[in-house]
Amino acid sequence: MADLADQVSSAVHSVIDSFQSAPQAPPPKASGKKNVHELLGGGKCANVLLWKQKNVSTSLLVGSTVAWFLFEWSGYTLLSLVCNVLLFLIVILFLWATIASLLHRPPPPIPEIVLTEEMVHDSAATLRVEINKALLAAHDVAIGKDFRVFLKVTVVLWILSKLGAWFNFITLVYILVVGAHTIPVIYDKYQDEIEAMIGKLFEEAKKQYSKVDANVLSKIPRSAKKSE
């Protein structure tokens, strides 16, 4: 009996040792796919657009709606409104400063705004990077290097041309504000379904482009390159 117990004990220990020495399964790899919050920058702006700060998002949307309604109701354009507001402020501040000097009172508390060299340099550097990205994308589109970028640019320009013909500038800005507060939320909720649908549309557009290229574009005679 003692021998049998020793054999059972040794068998149990050998099974436990085999489990402990077995290689562990590697942890699941983190997906490199970014969510909508990360694509929007992951800051306060992303929180507002994704309605994570509902009070701020609601205030912006309601304020934009009221401003658009007032513009449409009053008939003012953005340029005329800005000029009238600036004219009103300048007259008020000028009268305030004149009366204050006559009554020996302090002038209006207007802070002196000065652009430092560092601010201008940082802004110019950021603007340079964005302009270079736009120029690189335009170059890729012009030489037909990236069909996906070409398709995006053409679709966006076509949509903007139609919207510009249908709406004025204020209405277009209001549509962009409403879209910024609705499209990211919908995309965040139905990201997989939307990307699958966009993939199908892209593949279909690519097939149609291949047909047009084979039947029309490839038959257009091209001038031979000039020898240097």
C-alpha positions as CSV (number, residue, x, y, z in Angstrom):
1,M,0.0,0.0,0.0
2,A,2.8,2.3,0.8
3,D,4.4,1.6,-2.6
4,L,1.0,2.3,-4.3
5,A,0.6,5.6,-2.5
6,D,4.2,6.6,-3.4
7,Q,3.4,5.8,-7.1
8,V,0.2,7.9,-7.1
9,S,1.9,10.8,-5.4
10,S,4.8,10.8,-7.8
11,A,2.3,10.6,-10.8
12,V,0.4,13.6,-9.4
13,H,3.6,15.6,-8.9
14,S,4.7,14.7,-12.4
15,V,1.4,16.0,-13.9
16,I,1.7,19.2,-11.9
17,D,5.3,19.7,-13.0
18,S,4.3,19.2,-16.6
19,F,1.6,21.8,-16.4
20,Q,3.9,24.3,-14.8
21,S,6.7,23.7,-17.3
22,A,4.3,24.0,-20.3
23,P,4.8,27.2,-22.3
24,Q,2.1,29.8,-21.6
25,A,0.0,31.1,-24.4
26,P,1.1,34.5,-25.6
27,P,-1.2,37.4,-24.6
28,P,-3.5,38.6,-27.4
29,K,-1.9,41.3,-29.5
30,A,-3.3,44.7,-29.1
31,S,-5.0,45.9,-32.2
32,G,-3.2,48.7,-34.0
33,K,-6.6,50.1,-35.0
34,K,-7.2,53.5,-33.5
35,N,-10.6,54.4,-32.1
36,V,-12.5,57.6,-33.0
37,H,-11.4,59.4,-29.8
38,E,-7.7,58.8,-30.7
39,L,-8.3,59.9,-34.3
40,L,-9.8,63.2,-33.1
41,G,-6.7,63.9,-31.0
42,G,-7.9,62.4,-27.7
43,G,-8.2,65.8,-26.0
44,K,-11.0,68.1,-24.9
45,C,-12.1,68.6,-28.5
46,A,-12.6,64.9,-29.0
47,N,-14.6,64.7,-25.7
48,V,-16.9,67.5,-26.9
49,L,-17.4,66.0,-30.4
50,L,-18.1,62.5,-29.0
51,W,-20.5,64.0,-26.4
52,K,-18.4,62.9,-23.4
53,Q,-19.0,66.4,-22.0
54,K,-22.7,66.7,-22.7
55,N,-23.1,70.1,-21.3
56,V,-20.4,71.7,-23.5
57,S,-21.6,69.8,-26.6
58,T,-25.2,70.8,-26.0
59,S,-24.2,74.4,-25.5
60,L,-22.2,74.5,-28.7
61,L,-24.9,72.9,-30.7
62,V,-27.7,75.1,-29.3
63,G,-25.6,78.2,-29.7
64,S,-24.7,77.4,-33.3
65,T,-28.4,76.8,-34.0
66,V,-29.4,80.1,-32.5
67,A,-26.7,82.0,-34.3
68,W,-27.7,80.4,-37.6
69,F,-31.3,81.3,-37.1
70,L,-30.5,84.9,-36.2
71,F,-28.3,85.2,-39.4
72,E,-31.1,83.8,-41.5
73,W,-33.8,85.9,-39.9
74,S,-31.9,89.2,-39.9
75,G,-30.4,88.8,-43.4
76,Y,-26.9,89.8,-42.2
77,T,-23.8,88.3,-43.8
78,L,-20.8,87.3,-41.7
79,L,-18.7,90.2,-43.0
80,S,-21.4,92.8,-42.4
81,L,-22.0,91.5,-38.9
82,V,-18.3,91.5,-38.0
83,C,-17.8,95.0,-39.3
84,N,-20.8,96.3,-37.4
85,V,-19.7,94.7,-34.2
86,L,-16.2,96.1,-34.5
87,L,-17.6,99.5,-35.4
88,F,-19.8,99.5,-32.3
89,L,-16.9,98.4,-30.1
90,I,-14.6,101.0,-31.5
91,V,-17.1,103.8,-31.0
92,I,-17.9,102.7,-27.4
93,L,-14.3,102.4,-26.4
94,F,-13.4,105.8,-28.0
95,L,-16.2,107.6,-26.2
96,W,-15.2,105.8,-22.9
97,A,-11.6,106.8,-23.3
98,T,-12.5,110.4,-24.2
99,I,-14.9,110.9,-21.3
100,A,-12.5,109.2,-18.9
101,S,-9.7,111.6,-19.9
102,L,-12.1,114.6,-19.3
103,L,-13.1,113.3,-15.9
104,H,-9.6,112.3,-15.0
105,R,-10.6,108.6,-14.7
106,P,-8.7,105.6,-15.8
107,P,-9.0,104.6,-19.5
108,P,-10.9,101.4,-20.5
109,P,-9.0,98.3,-19.3
110,I,-7.9,97.0,-22.7
111,P,-4.9,94.6,-22.5
112,E,-2.0,95.2,-24.8
113,I,-1.7,92.2,-27.2
114,V,1.7,91.6,-28.6
115,L,2.8,88.6,-30.7
116,T,6.1,87.3,-29.6
117,E,8.7,85.9,-31.9
118,E,8.3,82.4,-30.4
119,M,4.5,82.4,-31.0
120,V,5.0,83.5,-34.7
121,H,7.7,80.9,-35.2
122,D,5.7,78.0,-33.7
123,S,2.6,79.0,-35.7
124,A,4.6,79.2,-38.9
125,A,6.3,75.8,-38.3
126,T,2.9,74.2,-37.7
127,L,1.4,75.9,-40.7
128,R,4.4,74.8,-42.8
129,V,3.9,71.1,-41.9
130,E,0.2,71.2,-42.8
131,I,0.8,73.0,-46.1
132,N,3.5,70.5,-47.0
133,K,1.1,67.6,-46.3
134,A,-1.5,69.3,-48.5
135,L,1.0,69.9,-51.3
136,L,2.2,66.3,-51.1
137,A,-1.3,65.0,-51.3
138,A,-2.0,67.3,-54.3
139,H,1.2,66.0,-56.0
140,D,0.1,62.4,-55.4
141,V,-3.3,63.1,-56.9
142,A,-1.9,65.0,-59.9
143,I,0.5,62.2,-60.9
144,G,-2.0,59.5,-60.2
145,K,0.2,57.9,-57.5
146,D,-2.5,57.1,-55.0
147,F,-6.0,56.2,-56.3
148,R,-7.5,56.3,-52.8
149,V,-6.3,59.9,-52.2
150,F,-7.6,60.9,-55.7
151,L,-11.0,59.4,-54.9
152,K,-11.2,61.2,-51.6
153,V,-10.2,64.5,-53.0
154,T,-12.6,64.3,-56.0
155,V,-15.5,63.2,-53.8
156,V,-14.9,66.0,-51.2
157,L,-14.5,68.7,-53.9
158,W,-17.7,67.5,-55.7
159,I,-19.6,67.6,-52.4
160,L,-18.3,71.0,-51.5
161,S,-19.2,72.4,-54.9
162,K,-22.8,71.1,-54.6
163,L,-23.1,72.4,-51.0
164,G,-21.7,75.8,-52.1
165,A,-24.4,76.0,-54.8
166,W,-27.2,75.0,-52.5
167,F,-26.3,76.9,-49.3
168,N,-24.6,80.2,-48.3
169,F,-21.5,80.4,-46.2
170,I,-23.3,80.7,-42.8
171,T,-25.5,77.7,-43.5
172,L,-22.5,75.7,-44.7
173,V,-20.6,76.4,-41.5
174,Y,-23.7,75.4,-39.5
175,I,-24.0,72.2,-41.4
176,L,-20.3,71.5,-40.7
177,V,-20.8,72.1,-37.0
178,V,-23.8,69.8,-36.8
179,G,-21.9,67.2,-38.8
180,A,-19.0,67.4,-36.4
181,H,-21.3,66.8,-33.5
182,T,-23.1,63.8,-35.1
183,I,-20.9,62.0,-37.6
184,P,-18.1,61.1,-35.1
185,V,-20.6,59.7,-32.6
186,I,-22.3,57.6,-35.3
187,Y,-19.0,56.4,-36.6
188,D,-17.8,55.5,-33.1
189,K,-20.9,53.5,-32.5
190,Y,-21.0,51.7,-35.8
191,Q,-17.4,51.8,-36.8
192,D,-17.1,48.2,-38.1
193,E,-20.3,48.3,-40.2
194,I,-19.4,51.7,-41.7
195,E,-15.8,50.6,-42.6
196,A,-17.1,47.4,-44.1
197,M,-19.6,49.4,-46.3
198,I,-16.9,51.9,-47.2
199,G,-14.6,49.0,-48.2
200,K,-17.2,47.6,-50.5
201,L,-17.9,51.0,-52.1
202,F,-14.1,51.5,-52.6
203,E,-13.7,48.1,-54.2
204,E,-16.7,48.8,-56.5
205,A,-15.3,52.2,-57.4
206,K,-11.9,50.6,-58.1
207,K,-13.5,48.1,-60.5
208,Q,-15.4,50.8,-62.3
209,Y,-12.2,52.9,-62.6
210,S,-10.4,49.8,-64.0
211,K,-13.1,49.5,-66.6
212,V,-12.9,53.2,-67.6
213,D,-9.1,53.0,-67.7
214,A,-9.2,49.9,-69.9
215,N,-11.9,51.2,-72.3
216,V,-11.2,54.9,-72.4
217,L,-8.1,56.2,-70.6
218,S,-5.7,53.6,-72.0
219,K,-6.8,54.5,-75.6
220,I,-6.0,58.2,-75.3
221,P,-2.7,58.8,-77.1
222,R,0.1,60.2,-75.0
223,S,2.9,62.4,-76.2
224,A,6.3,60.9,-76.1
225,K,8.8,62.2,-73.5
226,K,11.2,64.7,-74.9
227,S,14.8,63.6,-74.8
228,E,17.0,65.7,-72.5
